[in-house]
């Protein structure tokens, strides 16, 4: 048969020593048992005490995500969407209502507005402002992608003047919340808001949808 290959001969040499193989085998068993115990832990099979530990671990991970969101000022999203001119109001409302209830958001508030400043122009240029609290399991970049996918059939999702997606912190979110619910001032704002009221009433639209995020 001749001499065994050099590498194989080295393995045979190690095996003759015994202890190296024994240690490797013990390490292998240890890793396997650790892997099995870890699976049993996450499956809730290690008793009530470890279930409580798992729940506490989950709570701590959530708190760490909240702290990271505050540090990076990205716990909220503010989206303005202008639909294509051929999109009717009911289709737009249905799209918005379905979108804000997706799992990537914990809570939402939104308003429907229009740009008409006279009764004859009521409903012209209707659009939505949406304030959302992010589900921290979804990264901001993923929310941007999902948002564009949600609205690609009714607007130009690649134009930030048409679909504007901002990731913001709590202070800015409070400002946006006040903006949506407060009285806006400036050239033409008073007239437009008066028409907003008439337009909403005629179309059975609430002044704001969703629950309050922040205590006043």
Helices and strands as residue ranges (DSSP letters): H 6-17, H 19-42, H 48-72, E 76-82, H 89-100, E 105-113, G 119-121, E 127-134, H 140-151, E 163-168, H 170-181, H 189-202, E 209-210
